[in-house]
Amino acid sequence: MKKIAIIGAGFAGLSCAAKLSRSGLPLEIVLFDRKEEFDFLPLLPDCIGRNIRPENLANDAAGFCRDHKIRFVREQVDSLDLAQNRLNTAHNTYPYDYLVVASGSQPNFFSNADAQSYGYPLNNLADVRRIIALLREGNTENFIIAGGGYTGIETATNLWRYFKNRKENKKIIIVERAPAILGALPEWMRAYASGNLNKMGIEVWVNAVVEKILPGKVEVSGGRVLDRAALFWVPGVRTADFIQKLDLPKNPQGRIIVNGYLQCAKNCFCAGDAAFFTRDSNPLRMAVQFSFNQGAHAAKNIIKSIKNIPLEEFRPLDLGYVVPMANNLSCGRTLGLNVRGRLATFLHFSMCVFRSRGWKNKTGLIRDLLTG
């Protein structure tokens, strides 16, 4: 019986585990994660502005494993020995025949201890609950978002919606070190998003960095000091610490560079945000659809390897992407077409409901979206 270890109970890890469990092969599948719940990350900002209940974004990873006859180990992986096919946690060592690294990503604080101590990241439901508690206290006047990417835009516009619904006037500022927000996206999309933020009264400071963070105080380059302030820290992500220790080729975020079969070593596959995959020299962006499909494809290639069948190259299907903005004037590109406004927002939430696990969460999300 082959033993397969999967690190991470996110989109990629659960997709991989589900496909392996249906293979009909005599497998011992072990899923490792430090939490028993898997948080549905794409809708975290909407818990702020649209009153989506956090419980509708929580998925029972341990229950999923029980249903699929998968062993769940609630331990954090500390290191890997790829030469000996061993996985190490703080308490145990686990041998495996095949390994799938699907550990996702985590906030990158760029060695900024103050940001880690006083900032508000947005990476799980615990972060969301902490932010909601801050907002309910009502003592903050200035909200600074460090990072002008997808999550920064979503966070800023959901803060705007939160205060608009309560008829409160607060200052919301996006601080971006690059010359423009959404720097990797097409010019029309950057211009559209910038214009929309301007309509909402959200300020954008480009070519700027957060220089100092204290409780209730944030200093930004150019001598700008904001009191009664809170910093939302979303300038980027990195991979888990155990990946950083691996002697494998990685990109600057620490994502493991994989081959066309999603391999990084003979018996080791990598999927989702932990993997850096390129096709025709173009890197694949971090996205739910790719995580889900890569997890399933890693499982397919493990099955092929066990059966001594040639592996199959991963061919990503790109359905598109949307930059959601909480006034419903979103923008994106889907099926080769540019989309704007309420249609883009509808497509975003439709895909989120589709990708959500379980009818209880799906129906809960629909109710929250219709009433929020």
N, C-alpha and C positions, 0 to 999 in steps of 0.2 A: 504494500500500500504506500503510495507516494504521499509525503507530507508537504503541504503547501502553506507557507506563511504569507500573510497579507498585512502590511503595515498601513493603518489608516482606515477609519470607517466613514469616509466621505463618499462623494459621488463615484469616484474611480474605484475605491476599495470595495464598496458594496456591489457595484456593477460586476466587478471581477468575481467576487465571492458567489453571487447569485448564479452566474453562468457556470462556474465550476461545479456548484452543487447540483446543477441539472445535467451534468455531463454523462452520468451513468457509470463513470469510472470509480473504482475503489480508492477514494481520496480521503485523506485527513486534512481538512481545511482549518487553519487557525488564524483568526483575525485579531490583530493587536490594536488597541487604542487606549488612550489614558482616560477617556470619558465613555460612559455608557450611552450617551445621547449624541446624535449627529445633528448639528444645527444647519438649517437651510439658509446658507449665507446670502444668496442674491437678494433676499427681501429684508435683511437686517435694518437698512436705513428707513424702510417703510413702517417699522414699528414706532418710529418717532413721529412721522407726519401723518400717517394714514391709520393709526391706531390698530395696526395688525397685532393681534395678541401673540406674544412670544411663544406660548404653548403650541400654537399652530405651525411653528417653525422647528419644533423639536421632534426628532425621530428617534425611536428606540432601537439603537444599534444592537444591544444585547438581545432584545426580543427578536429582531430580524435574524440573528444567528441561531437562536433556538428554533425558529420556524424552519430554517434551512439546514438544520443539523450541522451547524458550524460551531466550532469551539471558539468562544470569545474570551480573550485574556485582557483584563483591564490593567495594563501596565504600559509605562512609557519606554520606548526603545531607546537605549543609550548608545549602542554601537553595533556594527555589523562586522563579521569576519567572512568576507565573500570567498576567500580561498578555502575555508573550512566549512562553508555553508552553515554558519551559526549566527544566531541573533541574540543579542545580550540586552537584558533589562537590569535594573538596579538589584533585582533579587534572584534572577534565574538566567540560564542559558538554554536556548531552544534550537535544536538542529532542524534543518529543513532540506527538502530535495529541490524545491523551487521557491523563489521569493518574489513577491510583488511589492515594490515601494510605491505607496499611494498616500503618502502622509500629508499631502496638501502644502499649504503655506501658512505663515504666521507674520504678524506685524514686524517690520524692520525698523528698529529704533535708531539704527546707524550709530550705535555706541553712545547715544544721548541718554544719560541716566535720568536727567530731569524730565525728559519726555516720557520715559518709562514710569517715573514716579508720579508725575502730576498730569500727564496727558490722558486723553480719553480715546483709546483705540476702538475700532468697530470690527471685531473679528469673531464674536460669538454672542450667545444670548446673555451671558453674564455681563458683557460690555454694554449691551443694549439696556439692560435693567439698571446698570449704574448711570447711564446717560439719562434715562427717564427720571431717575431719582434726582439728578442734578437739576433738570428742567423744572420739576415740581417744587423744588426749594425756592425758585424764583429770585435768587440773589445775584444772578449773572446777567450782565448787560451786553457784553461783547463776546461773540462766538467766533473763534478763529479756527479755520480748517487748514491744516498743513497738508497740502497735496491737491493738485488740480487734475487728477485723473478721474476715472469712472466713479470710484467710491467717494472722492471729495465732492464731486458735483452732486451726486445723490444725497450725501449727507447735508450739504448746504441747502439744497432745495427742500428737503424734508424738514429741516429746522424752520425754514421760511413758512412752510405750510402749517407747522405746529403753532407758530406765533400768530399767523394770519387767522387761524381758527379761533384763537383766544383774544384777538384784537390787541395784541401786544406789539410794541415797536422795539425791536432789538437790532443791534448791528451784527451782520454776518459777513465775514471776510474770508475769502480763499487766498491762501499764500502759496505761490508756486515759484520754485526756484528757476524754472525754465522761462523762455520768452513768451510762452503761450500755454494755456490749459489744453488738455487732451492732445498733447504734442504728437502722438503717433497716428492720430486720425486725420482724415482729409480736411482740407482748408474749409470747405463749405460747412462741415460739421462743427469745426471749432468756432467759426463765425456765428453759426446759428445758436450754439450753446452760449457763447459770450453775450449775444444780444438778448437771449432769454434771461440769463442771470441779471443783466442790467435792468430789464423790465421788472424783475422782482426786487430790485434794490440791493442785490447781493454784490458786494465789492470784490474785485479780483485784483490782487497785487502780484504782478509777475516780476521776474528777476529779483525775487525777494526770498529771504529765509528767516525762519524763527531762530533768534539768537539766544534768548534766555526765557526760561519757564519757571515761574514760582507759583505757589498757591494763590490763585486769584489775580495773577499778573503775567502778561506775556509781552516780550520785547521782540520787535521785528526789525530787520535791517533798515537802515535809513533813519535810525533814531526814533522809531515809532513805538510808543509805549501804551499799552492798553490795560487799564485797571478793571476790576470786577469782570475778569475775563476767564474763559475756559478754552483750552486748546484740544481740538479733535485731531488725533494723529493718524493720518491715512496717506503718507507719502509713498508707500511702497511695501512690498512683502519680501520675505526670504524663506528658504526652506528650513526644515528642522535641524537642530544641532547635530544629530547623528549623521545627517547627510553632509554637513559642513566638514566633518572629520574624515569622510571617505576620500581615498586617493583615486578619484575618478574625474574625468573632464566635466567641468560645470560652466554655466554661464555666470555673469556677474551677480545674479540673484541667488546663485547656489543651486540652480536647477540642474539635474543630472542630464548630460547630453546622451541621448539614446540613438540607436540605429533605426533603420526602417522597420524593424520588427518590434521596436520598443524595448530592446535589450540594452543593458549597460554592462552585463557580464554574462557568462555562458548560461547560468541557471537563474539569472536575476533580470526581472523586467521592471519597468518604471512607467507610471501612468499618472495623468492628471497634472496638477500644478507642480509636482515634484519633478516632472519630466520636461526636458527641453528638446522638442522635436522640430525638425525643419523639413520642408518639402519644397523642392526646386529653389533651395537657398532661402526660402522664406520661413521665419520662425512662426510656429503656431502660437497664437495668443492664449492666455489663460481664460477658459470659458467652461461653463457647465457641460455643454454639449460635447466638447472634446474630452473632458474628464470621464464622462459616462461612457463614451464610445471607446476610449483608450483602455479603460478598465476591462470592458468586455473583450476587446481585441487581445489584451495580454492573456486573459483566460483562454481564448481560442488558441493562441500559440503555445501555451503550456500543454493543452490537450494534444495538439499536433506533435509536440516534442515527445510526450509520453508514448504516443502511438508511432513514433519514428516517421512522421510525415513532414515534408518540408514546411517551414514556417511561411506565414503570409505577411506581406508588407502592409503596414497601416496606411490606409488612404482616407484622410479626413473628409467628412462631408460638412461643409461650412454653410449653415442655413442663414448666417448673418448675425448681427449684433445690434443692440439698442443702448443708447445712453439715456436712462430714465431720468426725468425731471418731474418733481412733485406737483408742478402746476399743470401737468398732463401734456405739456408741449415738448415731448421727447423727440429724439432724432436717432437715426441709425440707417442700417442697410440690411435688407433681407431679400433673399432669392435674387440677388443682383440688382435690386432696385433701392434707390434712396427713399426713406420714409421719414415723415415729420409729423409732429403734432399728436393728436389723440390716437391716430392709427398706430403710431410707433409705441405709444403707451399701452394700448390694448394688446399688441403683439407681445410686448415684454411680459405683461402679467399673465397672458394666456400660456406662454411657455413656462412661466414659473409654476402655475397651477398644474400644468401637465407633468413637470419634472418633480413636483412634490410627491412624497411617498405616503400612501395610505388614504383611504376615502375620508377618514375623519379629518385629516389635515387639509385635504383638498376642499372639502365642503366648508370647513372653518375659514380657510383663506378666501373663498368666494364670498362668504357672508361678510367678512371683515372689509374686503375691497368694495363691496356694494354699499356698505354703511359708513366707511371711513372717508 
